[in-house]
Amino acid sequence: MRRTAFAALCLATAAAAAAGLTGCLPGENKADDKPREPFAGLTGSEIADRAMKATTGASSLRMTGDVHDDESGGTIRIDMALNKKGECAGTLSMGGTGKAELIKTGDTLYMRYDEKFLRAQSEGDPKDETDAMVSFMAGKWTKMAATGKDAKDIAAFCDLNTVLAGTDEGSTDAERGATTKVNGTPAIVLHEKDGKETYTMYVATEGKPYLLKITGDSKTDPVAVSLTDYEKPVHATAPQGKVIDLDELGG
C-alpha cells in the first residue's frame, strides 16, 4: 500500500481519491428500492485506486491527525488546510509540547509559537538565551521567505501537489471490510497487511470516493490522519499588525 506517502503526509502524508468518480456504478437498477451495496462488484484494490485518484484530483483539503516525526522520534499533531496553490493555514504541535500556528500565502511563511513550544524546541540551550527568545517571540507572528533554508521544508507540505505526489502510483492488495461512518459520512473500510503491519483506509461511499481517514500501526511510521473539507477555500491571509521579520534579524 502507499503507506510511505501517507506517512510522509503531515510532514507530508496521506492521500485519496479521483476527481469526478463516484461510488455509483454503471448498470445500477435505479428502480430497485433495495439498499445498494457500496462499490458493488469492485475489489478492495479497485476501490483504493478510485480513492487515490479522487483525492489527488482535489484542489484543496484539510488534514487532521498524528504522524511520526523521524527526527525527534515523537509524534506531530497536525491540523492543516492546504491547496494546490501552495497556500496553507493551521497548527502544528510536537508531542503535545506547545503549539505553532502556520500560514503560507504567496512566497511568505508566517508562524506564531506559544511559550511551551519555544521552550521545548530550545531544550538544552542556556536558560537566559531561551528566556530572551520566549520574551521576544512567544505569541507574536513572525515571517520569513518560504524559499529560505529555514522555511522551505515546512513550506513544502503547504503544497497539496507535493504532499500527494506519487500517492496514486503503484499497486495495492487492499481488501474490502465493513461499512461504517467517519464523522457522519458513510464509508467503506479497506485493510492491507505488509508483514506484521496493518494499514486501514476509510473511503467515502457517497459522492466522490474521497479518502476520509487512514491509519497505520507501523512501529517506525505510525500514522492516523483524517481528510476533510475537500474543495473548500483555504483561509490563508497574512496576519495584521506587527510581524517580526526573521530574515532581517538573521542578517
C-alpha positions as CSV (number, residue, x, y, z in Angstrom):
1,M,0.0,0.0,0.0
2,R,1.1,3.6,-0.3
3,R,1.9,3.9,3.4
4,T,5.2,5.7,2.8
5,A,3.5,8.6,1.0
6,F,0.7,8.6,3.6
7,A,3.2,8.8,6.5
8,A,5.1,11.4,4.6
9,L,2.0,13.4,4.5
10,C,1.9,15.6,7.6
11,L,5.3,16.3,7.2
12,A,3.9,15.1,4.1
13,T,1.4,12.3,4.5
14,A,-1.9,11.0,3.3
15,A,-3.7,10.7,0.0
16,A,-7.1,10.0,-1.6
17,A,-9.5,9.6,-4.4
18,A,-10.3,10.7,-8.1
19,A,-12.0,13.8,-9.5
20,G,-15.3,13.1,-11.0
21,L,-15.6,9.4,-9.8
22,T,-18.4,8.4,-7.5
23,G,-19.5,5.4,-5.6
24,C,-22.2,4.7,-8.1
25,L,-21.5,2.1,-10.8
26,P,-22.8,1.7,-14.3
27,G,-25.7,-0.6,-14.7
28,E,-27.4,0.1,-11.4
29,N,-31.1,-0.7,-11.3
30,K,-32.5,2.7,-10.3
31,A,-36.0,1.3,-10.0
32,D,-34.8,-1.1,-7.2
33,D,-35.6,0.3,-3.8
34,K,-33.3,-2.2,-2.0
35,P,-30.2,-0.7,-0.4
36,R,-27.3,-0.7,-2.9
37,E,-24.0,-2.3,-1.9
38,P,-21.3,0.4,-2.0
39,F,-18.9,-0.2,-4.8
40,A,-20.7,-3.3,-5.8
41,G,-18.5,-5.7,-7.8
42,L,-15.3,-3.9,-7.1
43,T,-12.4,-5.4,-5.3
44,G,-10.6,-3.6,-2.4
45,S,-7.7,-2.7,-4.7
46,E,-10.1,-1.2,-7.3
47,I,-11.8,0.9,-4.6
48,A,-8.4,2.0,-3.3
49,D,-7.4,3.1,-6.8
50,R,-10.6,5.1,-7.2
51,A,-10.0,6.7,-3.8
52,M,-6.4,7.7,-4.7
53,K,-7.4,9.2,-7.9
54,A,-10.2,11.2,-6.3
55,T,-8.1,12.7,-3.6
56,T,-5.2,13.6,-5.8
57,G,-7.8,15.3,-8.0
58,A,-9.0,17.6,-5.2
59,S,-7.8,21.2,-5.3
60,S,-7.9,21.6,-1.5
61,L,-8.5,19.7,1.7
62,R,-7.9,19.7,5.4
63,M,-5.6,17.2,7.2
64,T,-6.0,16.4,10.9
65,G,-4.2,13.8,12.9
66,D,-0.9,12.4,14.2
67,V,2.1,11.4,12.3
68,H,5.6,10.1,13.4
69,D,8.5,12.5,13.3
70,D,11.6,10.7,12.2
71,E,13.9,13.4,13.6
72,S,12.6,13.5,17.1
73,G,11.1,10.1,17.3
74,G,8.0,11.6,18.7
75,T,4.6,12.5,17.3
76,I,3.5,15.6,15.4
77,R,-0.1,16.7,15.7
78,I,-1.3,18.5,12.6
79,D,-4.4,20.4,11.7
80,M,-3.8,22.0,8.4
81,A,-5.9,23.2,5.4
82,L,-3.9,23.3,2.2
83,N,-4.4,23.6,-1.5
84,K,-2.6,23.2,-4.8
85,K,-1.7,26.8,-5.0
86,G,0.8,26.2,-2.1
87,E,-1.4,28.0,0.4
88,C,-2.0,26.6,3.9
89,A,-3.3,27.6,7.3
90,G,-3.4,25.6,10.5
91,T,-1.5,24.4,13.5
92,L,1.4,22.0,14.4
93,S,2.4,20.6,17.8
94,M,5.3,18.3,18.7
95,G,4.4,15.6,21.2
96,G,1.9,17.8,23.0
97,T,4.7,20.3,23.9
98,G,3.0,23.5,22.8
99,K,1.6,24.7,19.5
100,A,2.7,26.7,16.5
101,E,0.3,28.4,14.1
102,L,1.2,28.5,10.5
103,I,0.1,30.4,7.4
104,K,1.7,30.4,4.0
105,T,0.4,32.8,1.4
106,G,2.4,33.8,-1.7
107,D,6.1,33.4,-1.1
108,T,5.9,34.1,2.6
109,L,5.6,31.7,5.6
110,Y,4.1,33.1,8.8
111,M,4.4,31.3,12.1
112,R,3.3,32.1,15.7
113,Y,4.6,30.0,18.6
114,D,3.4,29.7,22.1
115,E,5.8,29.7,25.1
116,K,5.6,25.9,25.7
117,F,6.5,25.2,22.1
118,L,9.5,27.6,22.1
119,R,10.9,26.2,25.4
120,A,10.5,22.6,24.1
121,Q,12.4,23.4,20.9
122,S,15.1,25.1,22.9
123,E,15.7,22.3,25.4
124,G,19.4,22.1,26.2
125,D,20.1,25.8,25.4
126,P,21.3,28.2,28.0
127,K,18.3,29.4,30.2
128,D,19.0,33.1,29.7
129,E,19.0,32.6,25.9
130,T,15.8,30.7,26.0
131,D,14.1,33.2,28.3
132,A,15.1,36.0,25.9
133,M,13.8,34.2,22.9
134,V,10.5,33.4,24.6
135,S,10.1,37.0,25.7
136,F,10.8,38.2,22.2
137,M,8.7,35.7,20.2
138,A,6.1,34.0,22.2
139,G,2.6,34.8,21.0
140,K,3.8,37.0,18.2
141,W,3.6,36.5,14.5
142,T,6.9,36.0,12.6
143,K,7.6,35.8,8.9
144,M,10.3,34.5,6.5
145,A,10.7,33.8,2.9
146,A,9.1,30.4,2.1
147,T,12.1,29.6,-0.1
148,G,14.7,30.2,2.6
149,K,16.7,27.3,4.1
150,D,14.8,27.6,7.5
151,A,11.4,27.6,5.8
152,K,11.4,25.5,2.6
153,D,10.9,22.1,4.3
154,I,7.8,23.2,6.2
155,A,6.6,25.2,3.2
156,A,6.8,22.2,1.0
157,F,3.9,20.4,2.8
158,C,1.8,23.5,2.4
159,D,1.6,22.5,-1.3
160,L,-1.0,19.8,-1.8
161,N,0.7,18.7,-5.1
162,T,3.9,18.0,-3.1
163,V,2.1,16.3,-0.2
164,L,0.2,13.9,-2.5
165,A,2.9,13.4,-5.1
166,G,3.2,9.7,-6.0
167,T,0.3,8.5,-3.9
168,D,-1.8,7.4,-6.9
169,E,1.1,5.3,-8.3
170,G,2.0,1.7,-7.6
171,S,-0.3,-1.2,-6.6
172,T,-2.2,-2.3,-3.6
173,D,-3.6,-5.5,-2.2
174,A,-6.3,-3.8,-0.1
175,E,-9.2,-6.0,1.0
176,R,-12.8,-4.9,1.5
177,G,-14.0,-4.5,5.0
178,A,-17.3,-3.4,6.6
179,T,-19.2,-0.2,6.0
180,T,-19.1,2.4,8.7
181,K,-19.3,6.2,9.1
182,V,-16.5,8.7,9.5
183,N,-17.7,11.9,11.2
184,G,-21.2,11.1,9.9
185,T,-20.1,10.3,6.3
186,P,-20.9,6.8,5.0
187,A,-17.6,4.9,4.2
188,I,-16.2,1.5,3.4
189,V,-13.2,0.2,5.3
190,L,-10.2,-1.2,3.4
191,H,-7.4,-3.2,5.0
192,E,-3.9,-4.2,3.9
193,K,-1.2,-6.1,5.6
194,D,2.5,-5.6,5.0
195,G,4.4,-8.1,7.1
196,K,3.3,-7.5,10.7
197,E,2.0,-4.0,9.9
198,T,-1.6,-3.2,9.1
199,Y,-2.9,-0.2,7.2
200,T,-6.6,0.9,7.1
201,M,-8.3,3.3,4.7
202,Y,-11.8,4.7,5.0
203,V,-13.3,5.7,1.7
204,A,-16.5,7.7,1.1
205,T,-19.3,5.7,-0.4
206,E,-21.5,8.7,-1.3
207,G,-20.4,11.4,-3.8
208,K,-16.8,11.3,-4.9
209,P,-14.9,8.4,-3.3
210,Y,-12.6,10.6,-1.3
211,L,-10.3,9.1,1.3
212,L,-11.7,10.2,4.7
213,K,-9.2,8.6,7.0
214,I,-6.1,6.4,7.1
215,T,-4.4,4.7,10.0
216,G,-1.3,2.6,10.2
217,D,0.2,0.6,13.1
218,S,3.8,0.6,11.8
219,K,6.2,0.9,14.8
220,T,8.5,3.1,12.7
221,D,6.0,5.3,10.9
222,P,2.6,5.1,12.7
223,V,0.0,7.4,11.3
224,A,-3.6,8.4,12.0
225,V,-4.9,11.1,9.7
226,S,-8.3,12.3,8.8
227,L,-9.0,14.2,5.5
228,T,-12.0,16.6,5.3
229,D,-13.1,19.9,3.8
230,Y,-12.4,18.8,0.2
231,E,-12.6,21.7,-2.3
232,K,-13.2,24.3,0.4
233,P,-11.3,27.6,0.4
234,V,-8.1,27.8,2.4
235,H,-8.2,31.0,4.5
236,A,-4.5,31.8,4.2
237,T,-4.4,35.6,4.9
238,A,-1.3,37.4,6.1
239,P,-1.6,38.4,9.8
240,Q,-2.4,42.0,10.5
241,G,-0.4,44.3,12.7
242,K,3.3,44.0,13.7
243,V,5.1,40.9,12.3
244,I,8.7,40.0,13.2
245,D,10.8,39.6,10.1
246,L,13.1,36.7,10.9
247,D,15.0,37.1,7.6
248,E,16.0,40.7,8.6
249,L,17.1,39.6,12.0
250,G,19.2,36.9,10.5
251,G,21.1,39.4,8.5
